[in-house]
Amino acid sequence: MTTTWRHLPAPAREIAVSAAEAVAAVRRRDGQAYDEAVARLAAADQSGLVLGGVVRLLLEETHPDGLDGDDVRRVLERVARDGLQWLTDVDPHVLLVLLAGALGVYDPAGDESPPDPPAVARHAPLLVADLLTATGRPLDGYLAAALAEIERAERHD
C-alpha cells in the first residue's frame, strides 16, 4: 500500500487497511489472507459504506457514460466467474445487491434476503479488485476519496 492511513481515526484506518489487504489477496488468489482481511472488514462498522463508495467511484470511472443492463450483467458475470475459480461461496445475488447499492438503486426493504455485513465484506473486495483492473490505478486513491465523501456527508448531517 502506498498511502499511509495513520492520519485516519482507528475505525476508518482498520477499514482502509483491511480493504487493501482483501483486494491484494483477491489479486493473488490467496484464500487464507482473503478470509483474514474479510473477517476484519465484516467486524468493522461502516465497512460496507466505504466499500460501496469505492465501487461507485470505480463504476463511474470505468463507465463514464453510465451503465446499462448489459454492463451490469458483464461485471456481475465476470466477478462471479473469477471468484468461483478460487472461492466456493461467491453469491451472484450479493454481487448484484452491491452493484445496485453503489448505483443508488437498491432498496433493502424490497429484498426478502438482503445480504448481511459479512456477506458484503466477503463480496465487495471481489468487485473492487475487478474494477481496479480496468482502471489500472491503485486502490488507495479510491479509498481516500470514499472516506472523504463519507466524512463530508457526516459533517453536513
C-alpha positions in Angstrom: 0.0 0.0 0.0 1.5 3.3 -1.0 -0.7 5.5 1.2 -0.3 5.7 4.9 -3.6 5.7 6.8 -2.1 6.8 10.2 -3.9 10.1 9.9 -7.3 8.4 9.9 -9.3 7.6 13.1 -8.8 4.0 14.1 -12.1 2.6 12.7 -11.5 4.2 9.3 -7.9 3.1 9.3 -8.9 -0.5 10.0 -11.3 -0.4 7.1 -8.7 1.0 4.7 -6.0 -1.4 5.7 -8.4 -4.4 5.7 -9.8 -3.4 2.3 -6.4 -3.0 0.8 -5.3 -6.4 2.2 -8.5 -8.1 0.9 -8.1 -6.6 -2.6 -4.4 -7.7 -2.7 -5.5 -11.2 -1.6 -8.0 -11.3 -4.5 -5.3 -10.4 -6.9 -3.0 -13.2 -5.5 -6.0 -15.6 -5.1 -4.8 -16.2 -1.5 -7.8 -17.7 0.3 -6.3 -17.5 3.7 -5.2 -13.9 3.5 -8.6 -13.1 2.0 -10.5 -14.8 4.8 -8.5 -12.9 7.4 -9.0 -9.5 5.8 -12.7 -10.1 5.2 -13.2 -11.1 8.8 -11.8 -7.8 9.9 -13.9 -5.9 7.3 -17.0 -7.7 8.5 -16.3 -6.7 12.1 -15.7 -3.0 11.2 -18.7 -0.7 11.4 -19.3 1.2 8.2 -17.0 -1.0 6.0 -20.0 -1.7 3.7 -20.5 2.0 3.2 -16.8 2.6 2.5 -16.6 -0.3 0.0 -19.8 0.8 -1.6 -18.3 4.2 -2.1 -15.2 2.7 -3.7 -17.4 0.6 -6.0 -19.4 3.6 -7.0 -16.3 5.6 -7.8 -14.9 2.8 -9.8 -18.1 2.3 -11.7 -18.3 6.0 -12.5 -14.7 5.9 -13.9 -15.0 2.7 -15.8 -18.4 3.6 -17.3 -18.4 7.4 -17.7 -21.5 7.3 -19.9 -23.4 5.3 -17.3 -24.2 1.6 -17.0 -27.0 -0.3 -18.8 -28.3 -3.8 -18.0 -25.7 -5.4 -20.3 -22.8 -3.6 -18.5 -24.1 -4.7 -15.1 -24.5 -8.3 -16.4 -21.0 -8.3 -17.8 -19.5 -7.1 -14.5 -21.6 -9.5 -12.5 -20.7 -12.5 -14.6 -17.0 -11.6 -14.8 -16.7 -11.2 -11.0 -18.7 -14.3 -10.2 -16.8 -16.4 -12.7 -13.4 -15.2 -11.5 -14.3 -15.6 -7.8 -15.7 -19.1 -8.2 -12.3 -20.2 -9.6 -10.8 -19.9 -6.1 -13.7 -19.3 -3.7 -16.6 -21.7 -3.1 -19.1 -19.3 -1.7 -19.5 -16.5 -4.3 -23.1 -15.4 -4.4 -24.3 -13.5 -7.5 -27.2 -12.1 -5.6 -24.9 -10.3 -3.1 -22.8 -9.0 -6.0 -25.9 -7.7 -7.7 -27.0 -6.0 -4.5 -23.6 -4.4 -4.1 -23.7 -3.1 -7.7 -27.3 -1.8 -7.3 -26.4 -0.2 -4.0 -23.4 1.5 -5.4 -25.6 2.9 -8.2 -28.2 4.0 -5.7 -30.9 1.8 -7.0 -31.1 -0.8 -4.3 -34.0 -0.8 -1.8 -33.2 -3.3 1.1 -36.9 -3.1 2.2 -37.9 -4.7 -1.1 -35.3 -7.6 -0.7 -36.5 -10.7 1.0 -32.9 -11.7 1.8 -30.7 -8.6 2.0 -27.0 -9.5 2.5 -25.6 -9.2 6.0 -22.4 -7.3 6.7 -20.2 -10.5 6.5 -21.6 -11.2 3.0 -21.0 -7.6 1.9 -17.4 -7.8 3.3 -16.8 -11.1 1.5 -18.0 -9.9 -1.9 -17.2 -6.2 -2.2 -13.4 -6.8 -2.5 -14.1 -9.1 -5.4 -15.9 -6.2 -7.2 -13.3 -3.7 -6.3 -10.4 -5.8 -7.5 -12.2 -6.5 -10.8 -13.0 -2.8 -11.4 -9.5 -1.7 -10.4 -8.1 -3.9 -13.2 -10.0 -1.8 -15.7 -8.6 1.5 -14.3 -5.0 0.4 -13.9 -4.8 2.6 -10.8 -4.1 1.7 -7.2 -6.9 1.3 -4.6 -5.5 4.0 -2.3 -6.9 7.0 -4.2 -10.4 5.5 -4.3 -10.4 4.6 -0.7 -9.2 8.1 0.2 -12.0 9.6 -1.9 -14.7 7.4 -0.5 -13.6 8.1 3.1 -13.5 11.8 2.3 -17.1 11.7 0.9 -18.3 9.9 4.0 -16.6 12.4 6.3 -18.1 15.3 4.3 -21.6 13.8 4.4 -21.3 13.2 8.2 -20.2 16.8 8.8 -23.3 18.1 6.9 -25.7 15.9 8.8 
